[in-house]
């Protein structure tokens, strides 16, 4: 297997999205998951110098479980969840085969749950040897439109 350090911009963007998905994919048994309410959530994400704001009607825990299953199916390894009070920590490692070559990433994610309607995510890691840094604030802002 050859690891390519330089990939086309669209390939790196796709890989970055996959790494971002790892950031919110909590690896845990059903009893270990935080209690987060379904509804309309606002996400403020900072990845390096890029800032992205989004609103989404979602059940955050169900979404995390779905993303986790998808990533593991694609070859990512996610450590068992470590819980301490309202803080959840885990590590992930991925070797993703992309059109431009293999992308390798590793990260440590720390999720701090403020309430059933707010949490903060901090992810520190590397992608193909380059440091990555992501912060996301998530807040429930209402019920989903019917």
C-alpha positions in Angstrom: 0.0 0.0 0.0 1.3 3.4 -0.9 0.3 6.5 1.0 0.1 9.7 -1.1 0.8 12.9 0.7 -0.5 15.2 -2.1 -4.0 14.6 -3.3 -6.3 16.6 -5.5 -8.3 19.3 -3.6 -11.6 17.5 -4.0 -10.1 14.2 -2.6 -8.7 16.0 0.4 -12.1 17.7 0.9 -13.8 14.4 0.9 -11.3 13.0 3.3 -11.7 16.0 5.6 -15.5 15.4 5.6 -14.8 11.7 6.6 -12.5 12.8 9.4 -15.2 15.3 10.5 -17.7 12.5 10.6 -15.3 10.5 12.8 -15.4 13.5 15.2 -19.1 13.1 15.9 -19.3 9.3 15.8 -19.3 8.2 19.4 -18.3 4.6 20.0 -20.3 3.4 22.9 -22.9 0.9 24.1 -26.4 2.1 24.4 -26.1 2.9 28.1 -23.0 5.0 27.6 -24.5 7.5 25.1 -25.2 11.0 26.3 -28.8 12.1 26.6 -29.5 14.6 23.8 -32.9 15.7 22.7 -34.2 15.4 19.2 -35.1 18.6 17.4 -33.7 21.5 15.4 -30.0 21.9 16.2 -27.5 24.6 15.3 -23.9 23.6 14.7 -21.0 26.1 14.6 -17.9 24.2 13.4 -14.4 25.5 13.0 -11.9 23.3 11.1 -8.6 25.0 11.0 -9.3 28.5 9.5 -12.6 27.4 7.9 -15.9 28.1 9.8 -19.2 26.4 8.9 -22.6 27.1 10.5 -25.5 24.7 9.9 -29.0 24.0 11.2 -30.3 20.5 11.0 -33.4 18.6 12.3 -31.8 15.6 14.0 -31.7 13.1 16.8 -28.1 13.7 17.6 -27.5 10.3 19.2 -29.1 8.3 16.4 -27.1 10.4 13.9 -23.9 9.6 15.7 -24.7 5.9 15.8 -25.4 5.9 12.0 -22.2 7.8 11.2 -20.2 5.4 13.5 -21.5 2.3 11.7 -20.7 3.9 8.3 -17.1 4.7 9.3 -16.4 1.3 10.8 -17.8 -0.3 7.7 -15.2 1.8 5.7 -12.3 0.6 7.8 -12.0 3.1 10.7 -11.2 1.9 14.2 -12.8 3.7 17.1 -11.7 3.2 20.7 -14.1 2.5 23.5 -15.7 5.6 24.9 -14.3 6.9 28.2 -16.8 8.9 30.3 -15.9 11.1 33.1 -18.9 13.2 34.4 -20.2 15.1 31.4 -17.1 14.5 29.3 -16.8 11.8 26.7 -13.4 11.0 25.1 -12.4 8.6 22.4 -9.7 8.0 19.8 -10.1 7.1 16.1 -7.8 5.8 13.4 -8.7 5.6 9.7 -7.0 4.4 6.5 -9.3 5.5 3.7 -8.8 4.5 0.1 -9.5 7.5 -2.1 -9.2 8.0 -5.8 -5.8 9.8 -5.3 -4.4 7.2 -2.9 -4.8 6.3 0.8 -5.5 8.9 3.4 -4.4 8.1 7.0 -5.9 9.9 9.9 -5.9 9.6 13.7 -7.6 11.8 16.2 -8.7 12.3 19.9 -12.1 13.7 20.4 -13.5 15.2 23.6 -17.2 15.9 23.8 -18.5 18.0 26.7 -22.2 17.7 27.3 -23.6 20.9 28.8 -27.2 19.7 28.9 -29.6 17.6 26.8 -29.7 20.6 24.5 -26.1 21.6 24.1 -22.6 20.1 23.7 -19.1 21.0 22.6 -16.8 18.9 20.6 -13.0 19.3 20.3 -11.0 17.1 18.0 -7.2 17.1 17.7 -5.4 14.8 15.3 -3.4 14.3 12.1 -4.3 13.6 8.5 -1.5 12.2 6.4 0.9 13.5 9.0 -0.5 17.0 9.0 -2.1 18.4 12.2 -5.8 18.9 12.3 -7.9 20.9 14.7 -11.7 21.1 14.9 -14.1 22.6 17.4 -17.9 22.4 17.2 -20.6 23.9 19.4 -24.0 22.3 19.0 -27.2 23.7 20.5 -30.8 22.6 20.2 -32.8 25.7 19.1 -36.3 24.3 18.8 -38.6 21.6 17.6 -38.6 20.3 14.0 -41.1 21.7 11.6 -44.0 19.4 11.0 
